[in-house]
Amino acid sequence: MADQTLVRFVNERNILASLRVSGPTTRADLARLLSLTPASITRVVNDLVSRDLIVQMALPKAHQTAREPGRPGVGVGLNAGGAYFLGVEVGVGLLRFAVIDLAAGVAQTSQVEFDPASSPSAVVELIAAKVEQLQTAPTIHAKLRGVGVTVPGLVDLDGHVVNLPILGWRNIGFGVLLEDRLSLPVSVENNANAAALGAVYADPEMSAGSAIFLKLGTGCGGAAIINGQLLRGAFGTAGELGHIRVSDDGYPCSCGQLGCLESWVNLSALARAFGAGNTLGAAKLQRLPRTVAASFRNGEERGKHAVESIAKYLGLGISSLVNVFNPNTVVLSGIMRPVLEICLKNIQSDVARRVIFGSRIPEIRLSGLADSECAIGAATVAYQRFFEMSPVEN
């Protein structure tokens, strides 16, 4: 009986994934694609329809004419409003929220400020207030199925925040605190990992490939998607790509070492290269990439120097990552975007020059999810957990 339950669960997951990636189709086409019998497809599809997760629909005429002669099949597709997932990005004094539906479409986004000195328990209460608001909304109501939270720090496989230096959190069982308060499945993930998963869900073509993600801002978060799967490592803390070594000197990194990629490409590094030193307050530092980009376009030498410095060290770091991971794509994101837009082509050329001869040169591009990328990514983490959770756990 347990084996049959597991088989049905796997079939459900595969059907939902296929409909999300490829769109509506017929039962017969699903059976062929997933190598299932018509009877198996009928049982699982009927169950998913009864649970409001998929719906029957008329398919476009072009799809029907492509089928073999005979009685036209009834189409099935995801019911986007059948389930919702909340994503939360915990930043420095800012919580960003994103809700995605069953089709991984973004239903809503919002944000709220908080005191960066707040305790983890106080942040839990802010998240709980958002969940309670959603659970009373007419559209979402009881269809909120899970919560994903992302933080810019080390997180283990159990949702334990090992180290979050920008908020001063260490060894915090944040996932447990949230689950106890929310009575919903909760997943806690590193922000770069979440952003990477969000990008894969937003672009199904990336789901079968390998990609490297770098999120540039106060630090340099990293993540690797290998053959469609997030590389987590033995204990869940893999992907600290900002701490690969690109020099023998420089300013101390947040990890305490010298020469890390992060220490050469983050906001503080941009300020130093721009001649602003360490005198900028938090608000001006957040605006600095736009300031540097404007300076560059105005032909100012200090703007040019700052952009060239970021491009140089990103080229060095990405070249090493390409040699290690052999990705199809390298995705850059974060608040440094105005600077990255200027130097993207130079980074691409530098990487092509530096990687091992004969290696395929990946596409290097900017993330398409903008400011809400981590919150959207956190929502996809909750989405993934819900549909990949073992039926025994459920």
N, C-alpha and C positions, 0 to 999 in steps of 0.2 A: 504493500500500500504506500509506504514511504517513497519507493522508487517511482510509482505511478504519479504521485504528487510532484516529485521533482521533475519528471518528464513534462507534465502539464505546465509547470512553472516555466521551464526552459522554452517550451513552445510559445507560451504567452509572451515572454520577454522578446523572443525572436520576431513574433508577429508585430508587436508594438514598435520594435526598433525598425523593422522593414517599412512599416507605414509612415514612421517619422522621417526616415531618410528618403524613401522613394515616392511617397505620396499614395493616394487611394489606388486600389486595384481590386481584382476579383478574388473570390475564394480559390478558384482553380489556379490562378497565377500564383497565389501565395503557396498553395500546395506544391506546385512545381518548384518554386524558388527555394522552399525550405525542406523539400524532399519528404513531405508528409502525405498521408492518405487523405482523400476527400472527407472521409468520416472523421478523422482527427481534427482537420481544419474546421469542420462544421461544429464539432463539440466546443472547441476552444473559442471560436469566433462568437458563437451564441452566448457563451458565458461572459465574454468581454462586453458584448452588447448589453446583456442584462445588468452589468455593473457600470454601464454608462461610460465606458472607456473608449469604445469605438461605435461608429454608427454606420447604418446601411445608407447607400446613396446611389444616385444615377451617375454613371461615368460619362465622360465626354464621348461623343460619337466616334472620334478618331480611335479611342481605345477599344471600343466595341468592334469596329470593322477589322481591327488587327487580330481579333480572336478567330479560332477555327469555326467553321460553320456549325450551327446548332443554336440551341436556346441561349439568348444573351445572359451572362452572369450578372448578378446583383453586386454592385461595387461596395467595398467597405473602406472606411478611412478613420483616422483618429478623431475622436470627439475632443477638440481642443479644450473645451470647458469642462471636461470630465474630471480633471484634477489640477491642482495648483501647488506650486512650491515657492517658498520664500527664501531669498538669498540676502545675506547681511554682510556688508564689508565693515569691519571695525578698523577705522583709521585713526589718525591723530586728531582727536576732538571732533570727529565726524563719523556718523553711521550712515551708510548708503544702503537703501533697500531696493530690491528688485523682485517682482513676482513673475514667474513664467508659468505657462499653461502646459498641458499635456503634449502639445506639438512643439514645445520648447520655444514658443513665441513669447516675447516680453509683453506682459499684460499691464504692468505699471511700474514706475520707479519713484522714489522719494528719498529724502535725506533729513537728518536731524543732527544738530550739534550737541556735544556733551563736553564736560570738563575733562581734559586729558588726565587729570589726577584722580578721576573716578575709580572706584574699586571694581573688580570684575562683577561683583554682585549687583552694583548699581547699573552696569551696562546690561546685565541680564534683565533687569527690570524694564529698561528702555526697549529691549527686543520683545519682551513679553507684552508690553503695551501695543506694539505694532501687530503682534500676532492676534491679540484680542480684538483690535480694530478690524483686521481681515476676517476673523471668524464671525463678525456681525455684519459683514458686507453682504448684500443680497446675492451677488454673483458668485462669490467664493464660498462663503458660509462654511459648511462642513466638508468642503472639497479640498481644504488645505491639508496636504498629505505629508509634508516634511519641511524642515528648516535646515538650510546650510549656512554656515558662518565662516568667514575667512578673516585671517589676521596676518599682518606682515611679520611673521616670526616662525620659529620652529614648532611644528605640531607633530605628535606621534600618531600611530595608527588608531589609538583609542580616543582621539580628540583632546588629548592632554597638551596644553600649551607649555612647551618646555622652556622657551625663552622668547619674550616679546619686549626687546629693550626699549623701543620708543615709547611704550606705556609703562615700563617698569614691572611687567608681569613675568614671574618665573614659577614654573612647576604648579600651574593652575589647572585643575580638572574642569575646564570650561564646558566641555561637552556634557559632563554629568550635571553641573549646575543648571545648564539650560534644559536638559531633558526632565530634571526634577521639577522645574518651574513650568514648563510648557506642556508636558504630557503629549509630546509629539516626537517622532524620530528626529534626531539632531545629528548633523555631521559638521565637524570643525576641520578646516583645511587651511594650509598656507595660501596666501593671496595669489602668488604666481601660479601655483598648481590649479587653483580655482579659475583664474583667468584663462589658463591653457585649456581646461575642460570646456569652459564657456565658448571659446573660439572654435573648438571642434564641433560642439553642438550647433553653433551658428552656421558652420560651413561643413555640411556632411561629407564633402569631398576629402576633408582632412581626416575623417574617421578611420581610414584604412592605412594612412601613411605615418611618417615620423616627422616630428617637428620640435624645434627648440623655441622656448618663449623666454624673453627677458623683459621685466617690468622695471622701468627706470624712474626713480624719484628720490626720496630720502635715502633709499638704498638701491640695491639691484637684485630683485628677486628673479628666480629662474625656475624653469620646469622643462621636462622632457617628455614628449609623447612618443612612444616607440610602438610601431605597428598598431596604432589606435588606442594604446593603453598608457595611462599615466605611470611613469617610473617613480615608484615610492621608496624603494630600498627595503632593507630587512626590517627596519623599525619605523618607516614612514617619513624619515627626514631627508630623503634624497632630493636633489634638485637645487642645492645651494650653489648654483652656477656662478653667482656673483663673487664667489670666493676662490675662483681659479686664479692662479698667480700670473700676472702680466708684466711685472717689473720686480727689481730687487730693492727698490726704495719707494719713497713717496710718503704720504700722510697715513697715519694709523687708520685701519679699517675699523668698523664697528665690532668686528670679531677680535680686535687687538693685534692683528698681524699687519705686516707691510706688504705692499705690492698686489693686493687683491684687485680684481677688475672693478668691484663696487667702489673702491676708494678713488678710482679715476674717472668714473662715469656718472656719479650721482650728483645731486643738486649742490652739495658742498664743493665738489670738484669743479662744477661749472662756475660757481661763484669765484673760486680761486683763479681759474683760467681767464675769467672776465675782468679780474682785477678788483673784485669786491671783497676779497679776503673772507674773514669769518664774522663780518660786522652786520650782516643782514639779519633782520628779524624774521620770524616764521612766515608772516604774510608776504613780505618782499621776496623771500626765498621761493615761495610757491609761484610767484609771478615771474621769477627770473627767466625761465625758458622763453617766454614771450618777449621779454626785454632784450635778451641776447639775440633772438631771431630778428627783431626789428633793427638792432644795431648792425647785424651782419648785412641786412638788405640795404641799410643806409651807407654801406661801404666803410664802416668804422673798423679800425685795426683790431681793437679789443674784441669786438664781436666775431671777427674772422678767426682770431686766435682761439677763442673759446670753442667755436664750432669745430675747428680742426682738431683740437685736443680731444674732444668727445669722440669724434670720428676715428681718430688714430687708435685709441684704446679699445673702442668697440670692435674695430677691425681685427686687432690682435686677439681679443677674447673670443669673438665669434669664430675666427679661423680655427682656434684650438677646439672649440666645441664641435665644429663641423667635422674635423678630423676624428674626433672621438665617436660622435653619434651618427654621422652620415645622414642628416635629415633631408627631407624634401623641401622644407620651408623653415625659415627663421622669422618669428613674429616679434616685433618690438612694440612696447606699449608703455603707458604711464605718462606722468606729467611732463616729461621731457619731449613730448611729441613735437612742439614747434621747432626745436633744434633738430630732431631726427628727420623731419620733413626736408630740411635743407641738405643734410649730409647723407641721405639714404643711398644715393647713387655712388657716392665715394666709398661708402662702407662696402657696398656690393662689389665694386672693382677691387678694393683692397683684399677682401676675402677671396675672390677669384684668384688673386695673385699669390696668396699665401697657402692655400690648402694643398694637400698632397697631390702631385701630378696624377691625372687620370681619375680623380674623384669627381663625382657629379656636383656641380655648383648649385646650391639650393637657392630658391627664391627668397629674398629678404624683403619683408613688407611690414607695414604698420597694422596694428590691430584695428578691426572695424567696429569694435564695441564701445569705444570712447570712454567717458568718465565712469559709466556704470559697469565696466567690464568685470570687475571683481565681484560685485554684488550679483550680476547675472551668472557669473561662473559659480558662485556659491550656491545659487538656486539649482544649477545643473548638477552640482554634487549631491544635493538632496534628491533630485530627480533620479540620478543614477543609483543612489542607494536604495530608493524605494522599489525600483524595478529590477534590481540585481540582488536584493535581500533574499537569503535562503528561505524557502517556505517553512522550514523547521523553525527558523527564528521568528517568522511572522506568526 
